[in-house]
Amino acid sequence: MKPLFLIVAYLVAVTLPLILSSLVGGPPRAFHQELASGLGILAFSMILLEFVLSGRFKSISNGVGMDVTMRFHQVMARTALGFALLHPFLYQGTLSGGQRPWDPSQQLTITTDFFDLSSGIAAFLLLPSLVLLAIGRTQLNYKYETWRLIHGIGALLIALLLLHHTVYAGRYGSQHLMTWFWVAMTSVAVGSLLYVYLLAPLLDKARAWRVISVTQLTPNQWEVTVKPDGHTGLDYKAGQFVWLNVGHSSFSMKENPFSICSTPGAGPDVSFMIKELGDFTRTIGQIKAGTVAYLDGPYGSLSVDDRTEPGVALIAGGVGLAPLLGILRQMRLVGDPRKVRLIYGNRVVDQIAYRDELGAQDVFYVLSDPPENWPGETGYIDAALMDRVFSAKEFSEWVFVMCGPTIMMDTVEDHLIERGTSSHRILSERFNYE
Ligand SMILES: Cc1cc2nc3c(=O)[nH]c(=O)nc-3n(C[C@H](O)[C@H](O)[C@H](O)COP(=O)(O)OP(=O)(O)OC[C@H]3O[C@@H](n4cnc5c(N)ncnc54)[C@H](O)[C@@H]3O)c2cc1C
């Protein structure tokens, strides 16, 4: 789906409960009370929409890119937290307590019934914990899978608590139409969780893959190739990625995102270029041929298939070569008439992967710690290097595709913008969302 459509769809979905609540109405109240309810309603709808912004829905993440989807997810979670934290305090000065004779429907009095408020209080405490745990995930140093499980269960709990609180303590949520609306919206959120953790793995189970080779490319980079086991394979575009699960049940949390470095035109086998980093990637060399694997995907928008620019610039740092290699291989395989140029940066010469295949024509190898007599570029992929490799005309006409360390991506992106490359001609994939 196109980004503009997605933004409009999000805005409609997030404000719909607020609009419906105002239509449902009630006796007039002071502004601060309406504001308190409005912020609570917005916070709840934003939290429910976070479930569909989890990155696992291709119609969303493939439209705007996985990194943009995850960044949006993070920003919206923090905004919802802000709204939720303000919500109870803005009721200050509002009558509270039991039934007043002049307010039989309790529209002007906020409840102090502990049962009605308890779920809201619990969610009020849980939500900041969940957001803080997500922000501090890397510093806290616990396993990614553990964090993911806590995040999913915590989010589910918060959604159910908020549904209870909205329906039992809410002036608007307690009205028939709104009760049903919130139940429906919560069901979509919970359903999306069930889809990711139950339905998608069930579908993946019927489409197993087998590892056919594990090859060491450089001292800490490997190529893993898998083959479809009794099915036709994956319908993907060069540059996309999948969640790869090797050697576990398809329901396992042990899956990691990896870009596909092979090309769809070369056949159904799918290859990954994987750098050793943590507990899974450090064990790649021990994977035996024949091991079962599951691929959830394809995801991502890093594709040049439908682009009309006359040239494609590929800028890779380290293992960021993976998706760009897929693109380069596809272009070479089909004899793509567009010009293509690759800049590939590493620290030392031993880290350069696929050197024989890449060749020397239109490939610029960059080393920050080069050996003596190194014939290629030295230093980092920076503004000066970009200016040596691309002309002013190329900056303004080509599509630039990049993947690598954050510092490299930021430097290249800033320079492209400075050189007048419009943002729709800059494509990137980030390997972490921090
Ligand atoms: C879209 C995308 C494409 C990627 N493509 C490649 C590639 O082609 N080659 C490559 O070597 N690396 C790639 N990565 C990075 C790769 O996913 C991590 O290096 C790998 O998951 C680390 O797993 P680990 O168990 O070895 O380390 P851990 O110590 O468990 O994880 C290290 C870090 O990797 C990230 N990570 C781990 N598991 C997941 C997960 N399930 N979902 C999201 N992030 C996770 C987290 O930021 C975590 O802090 C890609 C990442 C993303 C997001």
The ligand as a Gaussian input file, in Angstrom:
#p B3LYP/6-31G(d) Opt

LIG

0 1
 C       15.425000      -5.978000       8.125000
 C       16.686000      -6.610000       8.638000
 C       17.509000      -7.304000       7.775000
 C       18.674000      -7.871000       8.254000
 N       19.495000      -8.536000       7.368000
 C       20.651000      -9.061000       7.810000
 C       21.516000      -9.758000       6.906000
 O       21.241000      -9.900000       5.722000
 N       22.648000     -10.280000       7.408000
 C       22.999000     -10.153000       8.741000
 O       24.041000     -10.655000       9.141000
 N       22.191000      -9.495000       9.609000
 C       21.024000      -8.960000       9.175000
 N       20.204000      -8.318000      10.067000
 C       20.595000      -8.257000      11.483000
 C       20.259000      -9.597000      12.135000
 O       18.857000      -9.764000      12.203000
 C       20.826000      -9.665000      13.554000
 O       22.205000      -9.537000      13.480000
 C       20.500000     -11.002000      14.157000
 O       19.119000     -11.122000      14.334000
 C       21.233000     -11.150000      15.478000
 O       20.741000     -12.312000      16.116000
 P       21.590000     -13.075000      17.230000
 O       20.683000     -14.054000      17.905000
 O       22.838000     -13.611000      16.661000
 O       22.000000     -11.928000      18.201000
 P       21.213000     -11.322000      19.423000
 O       22.274000     -10.960000      20.419000
 O       20.079000     -12.170000      19.836000
 O       20.611000     -10.028000      18.778000
 C       21.423000      -8.899000      18.498000
 C       20.504000      -7.807000      17.975000
 O       19.909000      -8.246000      16.733000
 C       18.561000      -7.796000      16.651000
 N       17.650000      -8.948000      16.594000
 C       17.839000     -10.178000      17.085000
 N       16.773000     -10.962000      16.834000
 C       15.885000     -10.190000      16.192000
 C       14.574000     -10.393000      15.695000
 N       13.963000     -11.574000      15.801000
 N       13.952000      -9.364000      15.105000
 C       14.560000      -8.155000      14.982000
 N       15.791000      -7.891000      15.423000
 C       16.441000      -8.892000      16.024000
 C       18.294000      -7.008000      17.912000
 O       18.541000      -5.638000      17.649000
 C       19.289000      -7.548000      18.883000
 O       19.616000      -6.619000      19.888000
 C       19.028000      -7.749000       9.611000
 C       18.184000      -7.067000      10.483000
 C       17.026000      -6.513000      10.007000
 C       16.128000      -5.780000      10.952000

